[in-house]
Amino acid sequence: MDLGLKGKIALLTGASRGLGFATAKTLAQEGTRIAINSRNLNHLETAKQALTDLGAEVIALPGDLTEIKTPGRLLEETVKAFGGLDLLFTNSGGPPPLSFEEVDEETWQHAIDLAFLSHVRLIRAALPHLRKSDAPSVLTVTSMSVKQPIPSLVLSNSVRAATVGLTKTLALELGSDGIRFNSILPSWTMTERVKQLLADRADRKGTTVDQEIQSQNEQSALGRMGTPQEFANTAAFLLSPAASYITGVMLTVDGGSYKGTF
């Protein structure tokens, strides 16, 4: 199936490792021109080289998404390099694992900047360019925790829910402009972030990481965690013109871990 991504221009944030890098790699293989962002310059350069080795046209844009001016700069540099924007993938690192009473005011604000306002600022800066595209699409990355809260992740459970509300609202407000907005709500996927969360959980419970991995695997109908590539396959489709009549969807990519009907 041709996803129609060849020659399209994409900006992906949080894209040097994990879900973001897997998505960038998949888009690159489809012929998309790519701008990738990360706050870690070493990881970013490694990711850029890997994408270049695949034959991709790619630029690397370092920057911390919690800083107010970073999103606008990323959009300016992407458009300057490629002449426009078709696809926006908004992704960031997750807030730390904490219970409610462990979180102070400063930590709450940082989580809001990281996991909510980064999406707001990126989308706001991208809109003038997306309106000029013939196939504009935005994909926010949130978490299954917005439907099924995860213990000791009060920050992610709370703040990511705001991004889901934003995504759905923009799908309704800007559908008349032809811009599609969707979100993926991944469950436990084998990334460095998940390994860190499971290590924290093991420490809190007095178990081992291997025990927590096995326990988490048992929560999935498929009996395992997902892979970054499985997430990326879904992300590439939702971003692509092949999904031209899909907007306002909050899609769990979770191997059947979410137990609700809707």
C-alpha positions, 0 to 999 in steps of 0.5 A: 500500500502506498501511504502517499508520503514520498516528498512530504515534509515532517517535523518530529520532536522527541525523535532521537530515540524510542517511539519518535526515532522509530517513527522518523525511521519509518517515515524516512523509508517512505520517502519523507523529508524529515526534521528531527528534534531532541534536547540531547545533541549526542543522541540527535546526531546519532539518529541523524546519521542513522536516517542519513544512512537510509538515504533520507533527507534529514536535518537535526534540530536540538532544543528543549521543548519546555523553553517557550521559544523553542517550538517556533524556532524548530518550525522556522528552521524546518520551513527554511530547510525544506520550504514548507511543512506537511506533517507534525509529530509532537512528542516529548519525554514523560514526567517523572514517576511520582505519587500525588503527595511527592509532587511540588508546585515546580514539578507540576509546572515543568510537567505541564510545560513538557507534556502539554504546552509543548504540543500547544506551542508546536501546533500554534507555530505550525498552523500557518505552514500546515494551511499551505499543505495539500495533506496536512496532518498532526499527530500528538503522542500521549499515553494509555494512562489518559484512559486507564491511569497508571500507579505512581504516574499522577503527572502523566495521568493528569497532564497528558489528558489535557493534550487529548482534549486539545487534539480532539478540539483542534480536529473539530475547530480546524477540520474545515481547513483540511488539517487532521489531528489525531493522537496515539495513546501507547501502552507499555512499549519496550523503550528506555523510558519504560525500562526506567519506569519499571525499574522505579516500580521494582524499587518501590515494590521490592521486586526485580525489573524482570519480575515487573516486565513479566507482570506487565506482559500479563496485562496485555491480551497478546502477552507481551509489550509492544515494540517501537516499530509497531507504534511507528507503523501506526503513526506513519499511517495516521500521519499519511494521506492514506488516512485522509478521512481519519481525524479526532481519533484517540487510538490506543496502541496497546496490545489489548492492555486497555480493558474498557469498551470505548 
